[in-house]
Amino acid sequence: MTEPQKISLRVNDTVHCLKVEPRRLLCDVLRDDLSLTGTKVSCELGVCGVCTVLMDGDLVRSCLILAVQANGVHVETVETLMEGKDLHPLQQAFLDNHALQCGFCTPGFLITLHGLLRANPDPSDSEIDDALDGVLCRCTGYQNIVDAACQARDEMKLQRANRSSGGTGN
């Protein structure tokens, strides 16, 4: 058996120093060691996208990344979206558009869209569709998810415009 290795992960802006076996997956460390259960695990082959996280700003499938590979990087999970009691515009849009269904795939969609909107604050509908192709939902036909993504994009654009003009948006 291989000796555990010391790693340091910055997850959602909190640094965690851990000892992990080299074969442990990042998704398992997030869920089991750090109790960040928003990251789901389904196919364990990197196909379904429900385990998607941001690693130094890049979307990755946490079921394909060994925890030791994440040593020293910044990992963002779906839990990063919540600030206090207020929902992030993405979360609110999913709620408003009934885009949740069973909810198992929702964290993958949310973090994927969070990464997209950070990299491209005003994506086209086609770019949103392309981003959403990476996450599999077994419950629905995706239209409510697409509608939620477009609502969040538009709401976040309005918030940016209000901040830059000093307005309140009311």
C-alpha positions as CSV (number, residue, x, y, z in Angstrom):
1,M,0.0,0.0,0.0
2,T,1.3,3.5,-0.9
3,E,1.9,6.0,1.8
4,P,-0.5,8.9,2.2
5,Q,0.8,12.2,0.7
6,K,0.4,15.6,2.2
7,I,-1.5,18.0,0.0
8,S,-2.8,21.5,0.3
9,L,-6.0,22.4,-1.4
10,R,-7.6,25.8,-1.5
11,V,-11.3,25.0,-1.8
12,N,-13.8,27.8,-2.1
13,D,-11.2,30.2,-0.7
14,T,-10.4,28.0,2.4
15,V,-7.1,26.2,2.6
16,H,-7.2,22.6,3.7
17,C,-4.0,20.6,4.5
18,L,-4.7,16.9,4.1
19,K,-3.0,13.5,4.0
20,V,-4.5,11.4,1.2
21,E,-3.7,8.2,-0.5
22,P,-2.3,8.9,-4.0
23,R,-5.2,6.9,-5.6
24,R,-8.0,9.0,-4.0
25,L,-10.1,11.0,-6.4
26,L,-10.7,14.7,-6.0
27,C,-14.5,14.1,-5.9
28,D,-14.1,11.7,-3.0
29,V,-11.8,14.0,-1.0
30,L,-14.3,16.9,-1.5
31,R,-17.3,14.9,-0.5
32,D,-15.8,12.6,2.2
33,D,-13.0,14.6,3.8
34,L,-14.3,18.1,3.4
35,S,-18.0,17.4,3.6
36,L,-18.7,19.4,0.4
37,T,-21.5,17.1,-0.8
38,G,-22.7,19.5,-3.5
39,T,-20.3,17.8,-5.9
40,K,-22.1,14.7,-7.0
41,V,-20.6,11.4,-8.4
42,S,-22.5,9.4,-11.0
43,C,-20.8,7.8,-13.9
44,E,-17.2,7.9,-12.6
45,L,-16.0,8.0,-16.2
46,G,-16.0,11.8,-16.8
47,V,-19.0,11.5,-19.2
48,C,-22.0,12.8,-17.2
49,G,-20.5,16.1,-15.9
50,V,-22.3,16.1,-12.5
51,C,-19.0,16.1,-10.7
52,T,-17.7,19.2,-12.5
53,V,-15.7,21.7,-10.4
54,L,-13.4,24.6,-11.3
55,M,-9.7,24.0,-10.9
56,D,-7.7,27.2,-11.1
57,G,-10.6,28.5,-13.2
58,D,-10.8,25.6,-15.6
59,L,-13.8,23.2,-15.7
60,V,-12.7,19.6,-14.8
61,R,-14.4,16.4,-13.9
62,S,-13.4,15.7,-10.3
63,C,-14.0,12.0,-10.8
64,L,-11.0,12.0,-13.3
65,I,-8.6,14.0,-11.1
66,L,-6.5,12.5,-8.4
67,A,-6.5,14.6,-5.2
68,V,-2.7,14.8,-5.4
69,Q,-3.0,16.4,-8.8
70,A,-5.0,19.2,-7.2
71,N,-2.2,19.9,-4.7
72,G,-1.6,23.7,-4.5
73,V,-4.5,24.7,-6.8
74,H,-7.8,26.5,-6.2
75,V,-10.8,24.3,-6.4
76,E,-14.3,25.8,-6.6
77,T,-17.3,23.7,-6.0
78,V,-21.0,24.6,-6.3
79,E,-20.9,25.7,-2.6
80,T,-18.9,28.7,-3.7
81,L,-22.0,30.2,-5.2
82,M,-23.8,30.8,-1.9
83,E,-22.9,34.0,-0.1
84,G,-24.8,34.4,3.2
85,K,-28.5,33.8,2.8
86,D,-28.8,35.2,-0.7
87,L,-29.0,32.9,-3.7
88,H,-26.6,33.5,-6.5
89,P,-28.3,34.7,-9.7
90,L,-27.7,31.2,-11.2
91,Q,-29.4,29.5,-8.3
92,Q,-32.3,31.9,-8.4
93,A,-32.7,31.5,-12.1
94,F,-32.8,27.7,-11.7
95,L,-35.5,28.1,-9.0
96,D,-37.5,30.6,-11.1
97,N,-37.5,28.4,-14.2
98,H,-38.1,25.0,-12.5
99,A,-34.8,23.8,-13.8
100,L,-34.0,21.5,-10.9
101,Q,-36.0,18.3,-11.5
102,C,-34.4,15.7,-9.2
103,G,-31.5,18.0,-8.6
104,F,-28.7,15.5,-9.0
105,C,-27.2,17.1,-12.1
106,T,-27.9,20.7,-10.9
107,P,-24.4,21.3,-9.2
108,G,-22.7,20.3,-12.5
109,F,-24.9,22.7,-14.5
110,L,-24.4,25.5,-12.0
111,I,-20.6,25.3,-11.7
112,T,-20.4,24.9,-15.5
113,L,-22.4,28.0,-16.1
114,H,-20.5,29.8,-13.3
115,G,-17.3,29.1,-15.2
116,L,-18.8,30.1,-18.5
117,L,-20.2,33.4,-17.1
118,R,-16.9,34.2,-15.4
119,A,-14.9,33.6,-18.6
120,N,-17.6,35.2,-20.9
121,P,-20.0,37.5,-19.0
122,D,-22.3,37.8,-22.1
123,P,-22.4,34.5,-23.9
124,S,-24.7,34.0,-26.8
125,D,-27.5,31.5,-26.6
126,S,-25.4,29.2,-28.7
127,E,-22.4,29.4,-26.4
128,I,-24.7,28.6,-23.4
129,D,-26.0,25.5,-25.3
130,D,-22.5,24.4,-26.1
131,A,-21.5,24.7,-22.4
132,L,-24.5,22.8,-21.2
133,D,-23.7,19.9,-23.6
134,G,-21.1,18.8,-21.0
135,V,-23.6,17.9,-18.3
136,L,-26.1,15.1,-18.6
137,C,-29.6,15.4,-17.1
138,R,-31.6,12.2,-17.0
139,C,-34.9,13.9,-16.0
140,T,-35.7,16.6,-18.4
141,G,-35.5,18.0,-21.9
142,Y,-33.1,20.8,-20.9
143,Q,-35.3,23.7,-22.0
144,N,-35.8,24.9,-18.4
145,I,-32.1,24.7,-17.8
146,V,-31.4,26.7,-20.9
147,D,-34.0,29.3,-19.9
148,A,-32.5,29.5,-16.4
149,A,-29.0,30.0,-17.9
150,C,-30.3,32.8,-20.1
151,Q,-32.1,34.5,-17.2
152,A,-29.0,34.4,-15.0
153,R,-26.8,35.8,-17.9
154,D,-29.3,38.7,-18.3
155,E,-29.6,39.3,-14.6
156,M,-25.9,39.3,-14.0
157,K,-25.5,41.7,-17.0
158,L,-28.1,44.0,-15.5
159,Q,-26.3,43.9,-12.1
160,R,-23.0,44.8,-13.7
161,A,-24.6,47.7,-15.5
162,N,-26.3,49.0,-12.3
163,R,-23.0,48.8,-10.4
164,S,-21.1,50.6,-13.1
165,S,-23.7,53.4,-13.3
166,G,-24.1,53.6,-9.6
167,G,-27.8,52.7,-9.9
168,T,-29.8,50.3,-7.7
169,G,-31.8,48.7,-10.5
170,N,-35.1,49.4,-8.9
